Amino acid sequence: MDSAFVGHVHALRLALTDPRFDACAVTGAFAVQAGARGALDKAAARAAADGEAAGPYADRLAAAVEAAGTTVQRPELGTLVAAVPAGPAERDAASAAVAAVDDEAVRLRTAVKSRDGFFTTFCISPYSRYIARWCARRGLTPNQVTTASLITALIAAGCAATGERWGYVAAGVLLLVSFVLDCTDGQLARYSLQYSTMGAWLDATFDRAKEYSFYAGLALGAARNGDDVWALAVGSMILMTCRHVVDFSFNEANHDATANTSPTAALSDRLDSVGWTVWIRRMIILPIGERWAMIAVLTAFTTPRIVFYALLIGCAFGALYTTAGRVLRSVTRKATRTDRAAQALADLADSGPLAELQARLLRGRSGSFGSVYVAALGTLVMIAGAVFLPFGDPRSIAVAVIYVMAAGLAVAAPLRGALDWLIPPLFRAAEYGTVLALAVKADVPGALPAAFGLIAAVAYHHYDTVYRIRGGTGAPPHWLVRTIGGHEGRVLLITALAAVLATREADFPVALTVMAVFVALVVLVESIRFWVSSGAPAVHDEGEPA
């Protein structure tokens, strides 16, 4: 740090204390983590050999480290000041600029994400940022707040499971409290720059754990009153997960695409210039803030069945709206998809050994143009077979074999087609839909709750895959995917189990439960090992530029 530095304390925090980057700098200050220490030593040696040179020493070191190939993060300072004045006049001007800006106010503002939903932006963040500051001043960590949010949501689910009106009211209130804490943990991380690998894992997984646990609580509460809504709970979880996979797949497919333009994208940019349309378009897709607020209010004043009907209708509309827009963008733009994007889609497809074997045999004999259509056809055939064939019908195994063959053919060529990002959500719909259809057709106690558990375990694996790819560390190891069978292997196994147990339907929930426990154990052990290791990325959403 240059001894002549003039600037805000928070500018120095951003440059010197952010643990996510190996090297970080602002004017007059430069810091490295262990990963860039070797590059710093070499830069310092060259600087000593060069003797006196123009510019602050910290800036010259940062430039030398960056020139040697190490990325140097330079945070956006906005109104914050970081300068090394060359003389008294410049020092006075810099000091005046520092005095004109309250860096604590900037710190609070930048703790809030720049892009969020209407409910979160206007109903939660105006006060949750102050809760984050209160937590920071008392030494609380984002992980502790995240855990408190999970515990609160689980208590809310327990209240909903009572089936009593007081329980539903308490559940609605506690769910909102949990969401406030959920916003607070990220704001606390950004306010105090407390990023960690464990925090990334907790933040990436607990939201789904909280929401899906609440679904289960509502289903248990309804069952106490003689209303079986487990199928609606499972359907809501499936729809939510498939919708998220659409988001993840599209973003990964176009993360670094070249010539990434289309008429629909231009129209969206024009609409963004009209402020109220931005909020309308964010609200109608029912993001987490609006969704949890709706769930909380409806839980308190209506019944679980109404809650699930509203969820299914609202999320289905949001999914159709976003998917239709992305399909239009994909077919109207001329973009070249990179190898990285194609690999990300292949990882998100979650293909197991059966699909891999076919892809290896077919590689070079099929074009990527038809991959998405093959996947769509296989998905339709599988779901139709699960829905329309009697439970345990041996023909369902033949249908599953067709699905396995379609799954292998779909990923035989690199996924560079305009619509190939639809392949992962299609596979998710096929697998989850098959489990739901078979559990409904089994028509025995415990089948739907067991299906809920199995889908939750598999969905965790899929979310874990997404966040590993987002962190730049790649998908889970191949042995993990092979061990749990891949999507096509699980579909074939579940279908075969239904056929074998056709005359003993009461054993089908046991089979689903055993599968759920096995998948959950394998996936959770590997996931925890990865996310608490030093090699896992510290991923958090950014706030606004300072």
Order of alpha helices (4+ residues) and beta strands (2+ residues): beta-alpha-beta-beta-alpha-alpha-beta-alpha-alpha-alpha-alpha-alpha-alpha-alpha-alpha-alpha-alpha-alpha-alpha-alpha-alpha-alpha-alpha-alpha-alpha-alpha-alpha
